Amino acid sequence: MGKINGATLMARSLKQQGVEYMFGVVGFPVGPIAEAAQAAGIKYYGMRNEQSASYAAQAVGYLTGRPGACLVVSGPGVVHGLAGLANAQQNCWPMILIGGASAVHQNGMGAFQEERQVLITTPFCKFSHAVEHTHRIPFYVEMAVRTSIYGRPGACYLDMPDDIILGEVDEEKVHPAARVADPPRMIAPETEIERALNVLESAQRPLVIVGKGMAWSRAEDEVRAFIERTQVPFLASPMGKGVMDDNHPLSVGAARSHALQEADVIYLLGARLNWIMHFGKPPRFNKDVRIVQLDIAAEAISQNVPAEVALVGDGKAIVGQLNKGLERRQWFYPKDTPWRSAIAAKAEANAKQIAPQAADDTAPMNYYRAFKDISAILPENAVIIGEGANTMDIGRTQMPNKNPRLRLDAGSYGTMGIGMGFVIAAAAVHPDRPIVSVSGDAAIGFSGMEIETACRYGMPVKIIVLNNGGIGSGIAELPRDRLTIPPRVMSIGSGYEKLMEAFGGRGWYVEDPKDLRKALNELMAHDGPGLVNVKLAPTAGRKPQQFGWHTS
């Protein structure tokens, strides 16, 4: 047994705990950790910005079930990484942010990039701690990994001072740590399972809301069996899409508002009644709605709307319990009911409202015309990343998912800038799948330089930019006095495809909708990274919404 330094010990500990991916921006003092990670067999991706690196790490956590690692330098590097830490925590995705720090003996002296990093990260994660001795690195890595995936998943932070990274210890003095097992699958009491099924049987207008918690718990088989057995209509949350096929006949996605407003019993499976679900409040929800809520965290039960039945535990295990309970019952929701008829009528009306926009070949085009061709070229096994206000919201309805964990977007925190970090993560985890990002032009600006990262690593990602020249909307012509440009407005007709070409990928620019399908077909056939820049009408927007844009 010889000596081992902190960088090597950190890398080996992460690998031993099942952390397979690391994203970062190297510099003092964390460079040795990145090099040691590569030597340990961890896939390291050097990014252009710490925010994107932190977004990539959390997406990996969601896609794989083990946290991704994000490595950043001290001070400003950690501050930049806070955006991803907060997003992971609010999105309930596991990640570990590892921040460099000045040597311990320099604390308080005004050292290079000195910052109170444990203090500033604590509000944004489940666990934050400084590693104070090199030999304790395995202990802290185990705690961070376990905390990030047990219970409600989330973010963790480890502070790594320079002297801990470079410090050497005898290997026999290292505190070993066992590999963290997969999270335990807690079940609900059978009495509550029976109560939940009784409530379902009493419903006249039942609805199941499938959240990303079901995708996280790998509960798709159980949820599909439950829906098929009960024949209850369902609505998927933005990243619950694919747990059930979006094109399933029981999906109410095309009549979302009507279903939420009129349902008298809602099964809330791994979803939260937050802003995305309008807090469960009228006028978006029935004021007398009865809630059966399944959640991994007891403290989430009855948030905003009291739950009549609480099912606290693992989604896969508890929906399995519900299915077993159904074996003792003859009940299923009838096929011919006023509830089904009303949903079908509303879905048909919504489709008719959108149809003229999807068929409109006016140049420059509108969102629905663009998505008509985009949806047509999407492979079933593609990972779809959506980012941007109108682009993401409309894309949720126009780009269906057949399978789970294949849709990534701004999520619970509503974060813009996640796009290219998620693209890199998806390409790293799924090199065998098409990776398709559909982004607004404002959104691509947050992280567009990560296009170079994708090109550098030879990731054949497909990026589509819907470009209306603004945040939400643009204008037809910039005013002569540039100081009077409306705050939402950006440059008109920016050549984002040229950014891709500059780094070795291939780009297309499309103005006429009649040319879009050809460009998209060429994009998908291209064996490397590519970007199609689609010019939209500056005033292109969504179909009219009764309650405003934020309620989508």
C-alpha positions as CSV (number, residue, x, y, z in Angstrom):
1,M,0.0,0.0,0.0
2,G,1.4,3.4,-1.0
3,K,0.2,7.0,-0.8
4,I,-2.7,8.5,-2.7
5,N,-3.6,12.1,-3.3
6,G,-7.0,13.7,-2.9
7,A,-7.7,14.1,-6.6
8,T,-7.2,10.4,-7.3
9,L,-9.2,9.5,-4.2
10,M,-12.1,11.7,-5.2
11,A,-12.1,10.2,-8.7
12,R,-12.0,6.6,-7.5
13,S,-14.6,7.3,-4.9
14,L,-17.0,8.7,-7.4
15,K,-16.4,5.8,-9.8
16,Q,-16.9,3.3,-7.0
17,Q,-20.3,4.9,-6.2
18,G,-21.5,4.6,-9.7
19,V,-20.9,8.1,-10.9
20,E,-20.0,7.6,-14.6
21,Y,-20.1,11.1,-16.0
22,M,-18.4,14.4,-15.1
23,F,-18.9,17.8,-16.7
24,G,-16.9,20.9,-15.9
25,V,-14.6,23.8,-16.6
26,V,-11.1,23.2,-15.3
27,G,-8.7,25.7,-13.7
28,F,-7.1,26.2,-10.3
29,P,-7.4,24.1,-8.2
30,V,-9.6,21.3,-9.8
31,G,-7.6,20.4,-12.8
32,P,-6.0,17.3,-11.1
33,I,-9.5,16.0,-10.3
34,A,-10.6,16.0,-13.9
35,E,-7.4,14.2,-15.0
36,A,-7.8,11.7,-12.2
37,A,-11.5,11.2,-13.3
38,Q,-10.4,10.3,-16.8
39,A,-7.8,7.9,-15.4
40,A,-10.5,6.2,-13.2
41,G,-12.7,5.6,-16.2
42,I,-15.2,8.4,-15.6
43,K,-16.3,10.1,-18.8
44,Y,-15.2,13.7,-18.5
45,Y,-16.7,16.4,-20.8
46,G,-15.1,19.8,-20.8
47,M,-17.7,22.5,-21.2
48,R,-17.6,26.2,-22.1
49,N,-19.6,27.4,-19.1
50,E,-20.2,26.2,-15.5
51,Q,-24.0,26.7,-15.8
52,S,-24.2,24.3,-18.8
53,A,-21.9,21.8,-17.0
54,S,-24.2,21.8,-14.0
55,Y,-27.3,21.4,-16.2
56,A,-25.7,18.5,-17.9
57,A,-24.8,16.8,-14.6
58,Q,-28.4,16.8,-13.3
59,A,-29.8,15.6,-16.6
60,V,-27.5,12.6,-16.4
61,G,-28.8,12.0,-12.9
62,Y,-32.4,11.8,-14.2
63,L,-31.5,9.7,-17.3
64,T,-29.4,7.1,-15.4
65,G,-30.6,7.1,-11.8
66,R,-27.1,7.9,-10.5
67,P,-25.9,11.5,-10.0
68,G,-23.7,13.2,-12.6
69,A,-20.8,15.2,-11.3
70,C,-20.1,18.9,-12.1
71,L,-16.6,20.1,-11.5
72,V,-16.0,23.9,-11.1
73,V,-13.3,26.2,-9.9
74,S,-13.5,28.2,-6.8
75,G,-15.4,31.5,-6.3
76,P,-17.0,32.5,-9.6
77,G,-17.0,29.0,-10.8
78,V,-19.1,27.8,-7.9
79,V,-21.3,30.9,-8.2
80,H,-22.0,30.1,-11.8
81,G,-22.7,26.5,-10.9
82,L,-25.4,27.6,-8.4
83,A,-27.9,28.0,-11.3
84,G,-27.7,24.3,-12.0
85,L,-27.7,23.4,-8.3
86,A,-30.9,25.3,-7.8
87,N,-32.5,23.8,-10.9
88,A,-31.6,20.3,-9.9
89,Q,-33.0,20.8,-6.4
90,Q,-36.3,22.2,-7.7
91,N,-36.6,19.6,-10.4
92,C,-35.8,16.8,-8.0
93,W,-32.9,15.5,-10.0
94,P,-29.7,14.1,-8.5
95,M,-26.3,15.8,-9.1
96,I,-23.1,16.5,-7.2
97,L,-21.4,19.9,-7.6
98,I,-17.7,19.7,-6.7
99,G,-16.1,23.1,-6.2
100,G,-12.5,23.9,-5.8
101,A,-11.4,26.2,-2.9
102,S,-8.2,27.9,-1.7
103,A,-6.0,26.0,0.8
104,V,-7.5,25.7,4.3
105,H,-4.7,27.6,5.9
106,Q,-5.5,30.6,3.7
107,N,-9.2,30.9,4.9
108,G,-10.1,34.4,5.7
109,M,-6.9,35.9,4.2
110,G,-8.4,37.0,0.9
111,A,-7.1,34.1,-1.0
112,F,-7.5,33.7,-4.8
113,Q,-11.2,33.4,-5.5
114,E,-12.0,32.9,-1.9
115,E,-15.7,32.5,-1.2
116,R,-17.9,31.1,1.5
117,Q,-19.0,28.3,-0.8
118,V,-20.6,25.9,1.7
119,L,-22.7,28.8,3.0
120,I,-23.9,30.0,-0.5
121,T,-24.7,26.5,-1.8
122,T,-26.6,25.3,1.3
123,P,-30.0,26.9,0.4
124,F,-29.9,25.3,-3.0
125,C,-29.3,21.6,-2.2
126,K,-29.9,18.8,0.2
127,F,-26.4,18.5,1.5
128,S,-23.4,20.8,1.5
129,H,-20.1,20.2,3.2
130,A,-16.4,21.0,3.0
131,V,-13.9,18.0,2.9
132,E,-11.6,18.8,5.8
133,H,-9.2,15.7,5.5
134,T,-8.1,13.9,2.4
135,H,-8.6,10.5,4.0
136,R,-12.3,11.3,4.5
137,I,-13.1,11.9,0.8
138,P,-14.8,8.5,0.4
139,F,-17.1,9.2,3.4
140,Y,-18.3,12.5,1.9
141,V,-18.7,11.1,-1.6
142,E,-20.8,8.2,-0.3
143,M,-23.0,10.7,1.7
144,A,-23.4,13.0,-1.2
145,V,-24.4,10.2,-3.6
146,R,-26.8,8.6,-1.1
147,T,-28.4,11.9,-0.2
148,S,-28.9,12.8,-3.8
149,I,-30.9,9.7,-4.8
150,Y,-32.6,8.7,-1.5
151,G,-36.0,10.1,-0.7
152,R,-36.9,13.0,-3.0
153,P,-33.8,13.2,-5.3
154,G,-31.8,16.5,-5.4
155,A,-28.5,18.2,-5.5
156,C,-25.5,18.0,-3.2
157,Y,-22.3,20.1,-2.9
158,L,-18.7,19.1,-1.9
159,D,-16.1,21.7,-1.3
160,M,-12.6,20.6,-2.2
161,P,-9.7,22.9,-1.0
162,D,-6.5,22.9,-2.9
163,D,-4.5,21.3,-0.1
164,I,-7.0,18.5,0.2
165,I,-6.9,17.9,-3.6
166,L,-3.1,17.7,-3.6
167,G,-2.7,16.3,-0.2
168,E,-1.3,12.7,0.1
169,V,-2.3,10.1,2.6
170,D,-1.3,6.5,3.2
171,E,-3.9,4.3,1.5
172,E,-4.4,2.2,4.7
173,K,-5.6,5.4,6.5
174,V,-8.3,6.0,4.0
175,H,-11.9,5.6,5.3
176,P,-13.5,3.2,2.9
177,A,-17.2,3.5,2.1
178,A,-19.5,0.8,0.7
179,R,-21.2,1.5,-2.6
180,V,-24.6,3.1,-2.1
181,A,-27.4,0.7,-3.0
182,D,-30.3,1.7,-5.2
183,P,-32.9,3.6,-3.3
184,P,-35.3,1.5,-1.2
185,R,-38.8,1.1,-2.7
186,M,-41.1,2.1,0.1
187,I,-44.7,0.8,-0.1
188,A,-48.0,2.2,1.3
189,P,-50.2,0.6,3.9
190,E,-52.8,-1.7,2.3
191,T,-55.6,0.2,4.1
192,E,-54.6,3.3,2.1
193,I,-54.4,1.4,-1.1
194,E,-58.0,0.2,-0.6
195,R,-59.1,3.7,0.3
196,A,-57.5,5.1,-2.9
197,L,-59.3,2.5,-5.0
198,N,-62.6,3.2,-3.3
199,V,-62.2,6.9,-4.2
200,L,-61.5,6.0,-7.8
201,E,-64.6,3.8,-8.0
202,S,-66.7,6.6,-6.7
203,A,-65.6,9.1,-9.4
204,Q,-67.8,10.3,-12.2
205,R,-65.0,12.2,-14.0
206,P,-61.7,10.6,-13.0
207,L,-58.3,11.8,-14.2
208,V,-54.8,10.5,-13.7
209,I,-51.9,13.0,-13.8
210,V,-48.6,11.3,-14.5
211,G,-45.6,13.2,-13.3
212,K,-41.9,12.9,-13.9
213,G,-41.7,11.1,-10.5
214,M,-43.1,8.1,-12.3
215,A,-40.4,8.4,-14.9
216,W,-37.7,8.7,-12.2
217,S,-38.9,5.6,-10.3
218,R,-39.0,3.6,-13.6
219,A,-42.7,2.9,-13.0
220,E,-43.8,2.9,-16.7
221,D,-44.8,-0.7,-16.8
222,E,-46.9,-0.4,-13.6
223,V,-48.5,2.9,-14.8
224,R,-49.4,1.5,-18.2
225,A,-50.9,-1.6,-16.6
226,F,-53.0,0.7,-14.2
227,I,-54.3,2.8,-17.0
228,E,-55.1,-0.1,-19.3
229,R,-56.9,-1.9,-16.4
230,T,-58.9,1.0,-15.2
231,Q,-59.4,2.8,-18.5
232,V,-59.2,6.1,-16.7
233,P,-58.2,9.2,-18.9
234,F,-54.7,10.5,-18.1
235,L,-52.7,13.7,-18.5
236,A,-48.9,13.7,-18.6
237,S,-46.8,16.5,-17.0
238,P,-44.2,18.0,-19.3
239,M,-41.5,15.5,-18.3
240,G,-44.0,12.7,-17.4
241,K,-44.5,12.5,-21.1
242,G,-43.8,9.0,-22.4
243,V,-44.5,7.1,-19.2
244,M,-47.7,6.6,-21.2
245,D,-47.6,7.0,-25.0
246,D,-48.7,10.6,-25.8
247,N,-50.8,9.1,-28.6
248,H,-52.6,6.7,-26.4
249,P,-56.4,7.1,-26.9
250,L,-56.9,7.7,-23.2
251,S,-54.5,10.8,-23.2
252,V,-56.3,14.1,-22.6
253,G,-53.3,16.2,-23.7
254,A,-55.3,17.7,-26.5
255,A,-58.1,18.8,-24.0
256,R,-55.9,19.6,-21.1
257,S,-57.7,22.6,-19.7
258,H,-61.1,21.0,-19.9
259,A,-59.9,17.8,-18.2
260,L,-58.3,19.7,-15.3
261,Q,-61.3,22.0,-14.9
262,E,-64.0,19.3,-14.8
263,A,-62.3,16.3,-13.1
264,D,-64.0,15.4,-9.8
265,V,-61.3,12.9,-8.7
266,I,-57.6,13.2,-9.6
267,Y,-54.9,10.6,-9.1
268,L,-51.7,12.7,-8.7
269,L,-48.9,10.2,-9.5
270,G,-45.5,11.7,-9.0
271,A,-46.6,15.1,-10.0
272,R,-47.0,18.3,-7.9
273,L,-49.7,20.9,-7.8
274,N,-47.3,23.7,-8.4
275,W,-47.4,26.5,-11.1
276,I,-47.2,23.9,-13.9
277,M,-50.5,22.4,-12.6
278,H,-52.0,25.8,-11.6
279,F,-51.6,25.0,-7.9
280,G,-54.7,22.8,-8.2
281,K,-56.9,25.9,-7.7
282,P,-60.0,27.2,-9.4
283,P,-60.7,28.3,-12.1
284,R,-58.3,25.8,-13.6
285,F,-59.5,23.0,-11.3
286,N,-62.8,22.0,-9.9
287,K,-63.2,23.6,-6.5
288,D,-64.5,20.3,-5.1
289,V,-61.9,18.1,-6.7
290,R,-60.8,15.1,-4.6
291,I,-57.1,14.2,-4.7
292,V,-55.4,10.9,-4.3
293,Q,-51.7,11.8,-4.1
294,L,-48.7,9.5,-4.5
295,D,-45.3,11.1,-3.7
296,I,-42.0,10.0,-2.4
297,A,-41.9,12.8,0.2
298,A,-44.4,13.0,3.0
299,E,-44.0,16.7,3.4
300,A,-45.3,17.2,-0.2
301,I,-48.7,15.7,0.6
302,S,-51.6,18.1,0.5
303,Q,-49.5,21.0,-0.7
304,N,-52.0,23.6,-2.1
305,V,-54.9,21.2,-2.1
306,P,-55.7,18.7,0.7
307,A,-55.2,15.0,-0.3
308,E,-58.1,12.7,0.6
309,V,-55.7,9.8,0.4
310,A,-52.0,10.0,0.8
311,L,-49.8,7.3,-0.7
312,V,-46.2,8.0,0.5
313,G,-43.4,6.0,-1.0
314,D,-41.9,4.7,-4.3
315,G,-44.0,5.2,-7.4
316,K,-43.1,1.9,-9.0
317,A,-43.9,-0.1,-5.8
318,I,-47.1,1.7,-5.0
319,V,-48.7,1.6,-8.4
320,G,-47.8,-2.1,-8.3
321,Q,-49.8,-2.3,-5.1
322,L,-52.8,-0.5,-6.8
323,N,-52.6,-3.0,-9.6
324,K,-52.6,-5.9,-7.2
325,G,-55.6,-4.4,-5.4
326,L,-57.5,-4.1,-8.7
327,E,-57.2,-7.9,-9.1
328,R,-59.7,-8.2,-6.3
329,R,-62.2,-5.8,-8.0
330,Q,-64.3,-5.9,-11.1
331,W,-64.3,-2.1,-11.6
332,F,-63.1,-0.2,-14.7
333,Y,-64.2,3.1,-16.0
334,P,-67.0,2.7,-18.7
335,K,-66.2,3.5,-22.3
336,D,-69.4,5.4,-23.0
337,T,-69.8,8.3,-20.6
338,P,-70.5,12.1,-20.8
339,W,-66.9,12.6,-19.4
340,R,-65.3,10.8,-22.3
341,S,-67.5,12.5,-24.9
342,A,-66.8,15.9,-23.5
343,I,-63.0,15.3,-23.6
344,A,-63.2,14.0,-27.2
345,A,-65.3,17.0,-28.3
346,K,-62.9,19.5,-26.7
347,A,-59.8,17.8,-28.2
348,E,-61.5,17.9,-31.7
349,A,-62.3,21.6,-31.2
350,N,-58.7,22.4,-30.2
351,A,-57.3,20.4,-33.2
352,K,-59.6,22.4,-35.6
353,Q,-58.3,25.7,-34.1
354,I,-54.7,24.7,-34.7
355,A,-55.2,23.1,-38.1
356,P,-55.3,26.3,-40.2
357,Q,-52.0,27.5,-38.6
358,A,-50.3,24.1,-39.3
359,A,-51.5,24.3,-42.9
360,D,-50.4,27.9,-43.5
361,D,-47.5,28.1,-46.0
362,T,-47.1,31.9,-45.6
363,A,-43.4,32.9,-45.3
364,P,-42.0,33.5,-42.7
365,M,-43.9,30.7,-41.0
366,N,-45.7,30.3,-37.6
367,Y,-44.9,27.9,-34.8
368,Y,-47.5,25.3,-35.7
369,R,-46.5,25.1,-39.3
370,A,-42.9,24.5,-38.2
371,F,-43.9,21.9,-35.7
372,K,-45.9,20.1,-38.3
373,D,-42.7,19.2,-40.2
374,I,-40.6,18.8,-37.0
375,S,-42.9,16.2,-35.5
376,A,-43.0,14.3,-38.8
377,I,-39.3,13.7,-38.8
378,L,-38.8,12.8,-35.1
379,P,-37.8,9.1,-34.6
380,E,-39.7,7.3,-31.8
381,N,-36.5,6.7,-29.9
382,A,-35.3,10.3,-30.0
383,V,-34.4,12.2,-26.9
384,I,-36.3,15.5,-27.3
385,I,-35.0,18.7,-25.6
386,G,-37.3,21.7,-25.6
387,E,-36.3,25.2,-24.6
388,G,-37.8,28.7,-25.0
389,A,-41.1,30.3,-24.0
390,N,-43.4,29.7,-27.0
391,T,-41.1,27.1,-28.5
392,M,-41.1,24.8,-25.4
393,D,-44.8,25.3,-24.6
394,I,-46.1,24.7,-28.1
395,G,-43.6,21.9,-28.5
396,R,-45.0,20.0,-25.5
397,T,-48.3,19.6,-27.4
398,Q,-46.9,19.1,-30.9
399,M,-44.0,16.7,-30.3
400,P,-45.3,13.4,-28.8
401,N,-43.3,11.0,-26.7
402,K,-43.8,7.2,-26.8
403,N,-41.4,6.2,-24.1
404,P,-40.3,7.7,-20.7
405,R,-37.2,9.8,-19.9
406,L,-36.9,11.0,-23.5
407,R,-38.2,14.5,-22.9
408,L,-36.1,17.2,-21.2
409,D,-37.1,20.8,-20.8
410,A,-37.1,23.8,-18.4
411,G,-39.1,21.8,-15.8
412,S,-40.3,22.9,-12.4
413,Y,-37.9,25.8,-12.1
414,G,-38.8,27.2,-15.5
415,T,-35.1,27.7,-16.3
416,M,-33.9,29.1,-19.6
417,G,-30.4,28.1,-20.5
418,I,-30.7,24.4,-19.8
419,G,-30.9,23.4,-23.5
420,M,-27.4,22.7,-24.6
421,G,-26.3,21.3,-21.3
422,F,-29.2,18.8,-21.6
423,V,-28.2,18.1,-25.2
424,I,-24.6,17.2,-24.2
425,A,-25.9,15.0,-21.3
426,A,-28.4,13.2,-23.5
427,A,-25.7,12.5,-26.2
428,A,-23.3,11.3,-23.5
429,V,-25.8,8.8,-22.0
430,H,-27.5,7.8,-25.2
431,P,-24.9,7.8,-28.0
432,D,-27.2,5.2,-29.8
433,R,-30.2,7.5,-29.9
434,P,-31.0,10.6,-32.0
435,I,-30.7,13.7,-29.8
436,V,-33.0,16.5,-31.1
437,S,-33.2,20.0,-29.5
438,V,-35.9,22.4,-30.5
439,S,-35.0,25.8,-29.1
440,G,-36.2,29.4,-29.4
441,D,-33.7,32.0,-30.6
442,A,-33.6,33.7,-27.3
443,A,-33.1,30.4,-25.5
444,I,-30.2,29.2,-27.7
445,G,-28.3,32.4,-26.7
446,F,-27.9,31.3,-23.1
447,S,-25.7,28.3,-24.0
448,G,-25.0,28.4,-27.7
449,M,-21.2,28.1,-27.3
450,E,-21.8,24.6,-26.1
451,I,-22.3,23.8,-29.8
452,E,-18.5,23.8,-29.9
453,T,-18.5,21.2,-27.1
454,A,-20.9,18.9,-29.1
455,C,-18.7,19.3,-32.2
456,R,-15.5,18.7,-30.2
457,Y,-16.8,15.4,-28.8
458,G,-18.2,14.3,-32.2
459,M,-21.8,14.2,-30.9
460,P,-24.2,14.0,-33.9
461,V,-26.8,16.2,-32.2
462,K,-29.6,17.8,-34.2
463,I,-30.6,21.3,-33.2
464,I,-33.5,23.3,-34.6
465,V,-33.8,27.0,-33.7
466,L,-37.2,28.6,-34.2
467,N,-36.2,32.2,-34.8
468,N,-38.7,35.0,-34.3
469,G,-36.1,37.6,-33.3
470,G,-37.1,38.0,-29.7
471,I,-38.2,36.8,-26.3
472,G,-41.7,35.6,-27.0
473,S,-41.9,37.8,-30.1
474,G,-39.9,40.1,-32.2
475,I,-40.5,43.0,-34.7
476,A,-40.3,43.3,-38.4
477,E,-37.7,46.0,-38.5
478,L,-35.3,47.4,-35.9
479,P,-35.8,51.2,-35.2
480,R,-33.2,53.6,-36.4
481,D,-32.6,54.7,-32.8
482,R,-31.3,51.4,-31.3
483,L,-31.8,52.6,-27.8
484,T,-35.6,52.4,-28.4
485,I,-35.5,48.7,-29.3
486,P,-38.2,47.0,-27.2
487,P,-36.6,45.0,-24.3
488,R,-37.9,41.7,-25.7
489,V,-36.5,42.2,-29.2
490,M,-33.2,40.7,-30.6
491,S,-31.5,40.9,-33.9
492,I,-33.6,39.9,-36.9
493,G,-32.6,36.8,-38.9
494,S,-29.5,36.0,-36.9
495,G,-27.5,33.2,-38.6
496,Y,-27.3,30.6,-35.8
497,E,-26.6,28.0,-38.4
498,K,-23.3,29.7,-39.1
499,L,-22.2,29.1,-35.4
500,M,-22.6,25.4,-36.0
501,E,-20.7,25.6,-39.3
502,A,-17.9,27.6,-37.5
503,F,-17.2,24.6,-35.3
504,G,-17.3,22.0,-38.0
505,G,-20.9,21.0,-38.1
506,R,-23.4,21.6,-40.8
507,G,-26.1,24.3,-40.9
508,W,-29.2,25.2,-42.8
509,Y,-31.3,28.4,-43.0
510,V,-35.0,28.2,-43.9
511,E,-37.5,31.0,-44.5
512,D,-40.0,29.4,-46.8
513,P,-42.1,26.7,-45.0
514,K,-42.1,24.7,-48.3
515,D,-38.3,24.2,-47.8
516,L,-38.4,23.1,-44.2
517,R,-39.1,19.4,-44.6
518,K,-36.2,19.0,-47.0
519,A,-33.8,20.7,-44.6
520,L,-35.0,18.7,-41.7
521,N,-34.6,15.4,-43.6
522,E,-31.0,16.4,-44.5
523,L,-30.4,17.3,-40.8
524,M,-31.5,13.9,-39.6
525,A,-29.6,12.1,-42.4
526,H,-26.4,14.0,-41.6
527,D,-24.0,11.8,-39.6
528,G,-22.6,14.7,-37.6
529,P,-23.9,17.6,-35.6
530,G,-26.2,20.0,-37.4
531,L,-28.4,23.0,-36.9
532,V,-31.5,24.2,-38.9
533,N,-32.3,27.9,-38.3
534,V,-35.9,28.4,-39.0
535,K,-37.1,32.0,-39.5
536,L,-40.5,32.6,-38.0
537,A,-42.8,35.6,-38.4
538,P,-41.8,38.0,-35.6
539,T,-45.4,38.0,-34.3
540,A,-45.8,34.2,-34.4
541,G,-47.3,33.0,-31.1
542,R,-49.5,30.4,-29.5
543,K,-53.2,29.8,-30.1
544,P,-55.2,32.1,-27.8
545,Q,-55.2,31.0,-24.1
546,Q,-58.1,31.6,-21.8
547,F,-55.9,32.1,-18.8
548,G,-52.7,33.5,-20.2
549,W,-49.3,32.1,-21.3
550,H,-48.1,31.0,-17.9
551,T,-50.8,28.5,-17.5
552,S,-49.7,26.2,-20.3
